[in-house]
Amino acid sequence: MKEKKKTSAFFVLMGYAGGYRTLTYLSLILSAATGVLALMPFVYLWKIIREVIEVAPDFSKAADITHNGWMAVIFSLIYMLVYFGALMCSHLAAFRVAGNMKKDLLNHIARLPVGFADEMGTGRVRRIVTEATSSTETLLAHNLPDMAQAIVTPLAMVVMLFIYDWRFGLACIVPIVLAFMMMFRMMGARMAEDMRKYQDALENMSNEAVEYVRGIPVVKTFGQTVHSFHRFKKSIDDYSTFCLKYTFECRSPMILFTMFINSAFAFLIGLTLFLTNGGAATQDILVNFLFYVIFTPT
């Protein structure tokens, strides 16, 4: 028998959105558009720098500075408006999804046997009903639109990096590649497994905390304070041990990632010195160098 294809989590969530699912798709399109709009002010900033250097020292010949400046401002405003529209659409859909999921979940729990909550733990049930459903709002309202922007923006940036001067573009790409090589050491299947263990430890600690607080009157009555606190403390210790272990494992890759991602200036300066061969920089090299110094931190 042919195995049934597994439905992705995104389409499962869209099933709770109803007529609002269109807003989710619209938010992704608008967010992707902001990935390009956010870079346009840098284009006009580069034009201003180029014109200033070309007419120096007679700056009265710079006729397009005002125009380019206003274009940079206009594109910045357009970017903010489009991004606001994207977040508005994503939030409307996300709140509808979270609300419908919580209603369905509570209706389902109401039909379960009475001993279900005691067996599973009231803390775990509460966490699933409140936090798990609310986390879908973060995913749909923020993470997905930001992901769409995060995909388009680097692609548009790579194009811009190589349009003006491929040599400076390559100098900017090298540290980025090295940085993400370090990032990939902290991601992948291993990270998924670590996140599963993290959620389990957090869930267990939350469950033990609720059970401990609820049982305080009984604990005091029968004098079992130490025994009851032991389970709660163990869950805290397990959570703390895992978090510290995971943090120390990520320490070196994260340090290297931060170092490489902020070292583009060193590559740009080194390339400029190589191109000028220790002499004076030409106008084209100077213009491109200044543009990449301003653009690279993005």
C-alpha positions, -999 to 999 in steps of 0.1 A, spaced: 0 0 0 13 34 -9 23 54 21 2 85 27 21 117 22 26 137 54 10 171 54 34 199 63 29 219 96 24 251 76 -6 237 57 -20 223 89 -19 257 105 -35 273 74 -64 249 80 -71 269 112 -69 302 94 -101 299 73 -106 329 50 -76 346 66 -50 324 50 -49 348 20 -35 374 44 -6 351 53 4 346 17 0 384 11 23 391 41 50 368 26 48 386 -7 50 420 9 79 409 32 98 396 2 93 430 -15 108 448 15 139 427 10 146 447 -22 131 480 -10 154 481 20 185 482 -3 173 510 -26 184 538 -3 220 525 -5 219 527 -43 211 564 -41 236 569 -13 262 555 -36 251 579 -63 256 608 -39 291 596 -29 301 591 -66 289 626 -76 306 643 -47 339 627 -55 336 633 -93 330 671 -89 354 677 -60 367 703 -52 340 723 -71 309 710 -53 287 736 -70 286 712 -100 268 685 -80 233 689 -94 217 656 -84 226 654 -47 192 667 -36 173 644 -60 192 613 -49 188 623 -13 150 626 -16 148 593 -35 167 576 -6 142 591 18 112 581 -3 123 545 -7 129 543 31 93 554 37 80 530 11 99 502 28 84 511 62 48 512 48 51 479 30 67 462 60 39 476 82 13 462 58 31 428 58 30 426 96 -6 438 97 -17 410 74 4 383 92 -8 393 126 -45 392 116 -41 357 102 -19 345 131 -43 356 158 -71 338 140 -51 306 138 -41 307 175 -77 314 185 -92 286 165 -65 261 176 -71 269 213 -109 265 208 -105 231 191 -80 220 217 -102 229 246 -132 212 230 -111 181 226 -99 181 262 -134 185 274 -143 152 258 -114 133 273 -116 111 305 -114 129 338 -81 112 348 -64 125 316 -51 157 333 -38 138 364 -20 112 342 -4 137 319 1 165 345 -18 197 347 13 217 342 20 200 308 -17 204 298 -17 241 307 15 247 288 2 230 256 -31 249 257 -16 283 264 21 284 253 20 259 224 -9 276 207 5 311 213 38 301 198 20 297 164 14 335 165 52 341 167 57 317 138 30 331 115 32 368 125 69 372 127 91 343 117 76 335 83 75 371 71 110 376 84 121 344 67 107 356 33 126 389 38 157 370 49 157 349 17 152 378 -7 175 403 9 207 383 7 199 374 -29 194 411 -38 225 420 -18 247 395 -37 235 410 -70 243 445 -57 277 434 -44 288 422 -78 272 449 -99 294 478 -89 328 460 -85 330 422 -85 364 424 -67 349 442 -37 319 420 -39 340 389 -36 359 404 -7 325 409 11 313 374 3 343 355 17 338 365 53 301 358 50 307 323 37 332 316 65 307 329 91 279 307 79 302 277 78 305 283 115 267 288 118 260 254 102 281 237 129 253 247 153 224 238 131 210 208 112 197 175 126 218 178 158 202 212 166 167 197 160 175 169 185 189 194 210 158 216 207 136 185 214 156 178 245 153 214 255 115 215 251 112 182 271 133 195 299 114 228 300 81 210 299 91 186 327 102 215 349 70 234 343 49 204 351 68 197 383 65 233 394 27 233 390 24 200 408 47 212 436 27 244 442 -6 226 441 6 200 466 20 224 492 -10 220 516 -8 182 515 30 183 518 28 205 549 1 183 565 21 151 562 56 166 566 69 155 532 85 188 523 120 174 514 107 145 494 83 166 473 109 193 467 134 167 455 115 160 422 111 197 416 147 205 422 158 176 400 138 189 371 155 223 375 189 207 377 183 187 346 172 218 327 202 238 339 227 210 331 214 207 295 213 245 289 249 249 301 262 219 281 245 232 249 258 267 255 294 257 259 292 235 228 280 265 208 305 290 223 334 285 199 313 284 167 294 315 178 326 334 185 340 325 151 307 334 134 307 369 151 344 374 142 339 366 105 306 384 100 322 416 114 355 412 95 344 425 61 362 458 67 395 440 70 390 422 37 379 455 20 409 474 33 433 446 23 418 445 -12 421 483 -15 457 482 -5 463 454 -30 446 473 -59 464 505 -52 497 487 -48 506 511 -20 500 542 -41 471 566 -44 437 552 -49 419 560 -82 385 577 -83 367 545 -92 384 524 -64 377 551 -38 340 554 -48 335 517 -47 355 513 -15 333 539 3 301 523 -11 311 488 2 322 502 36 287 517 40 268 488 24 286 458 40 273 462 76 238 456 62 
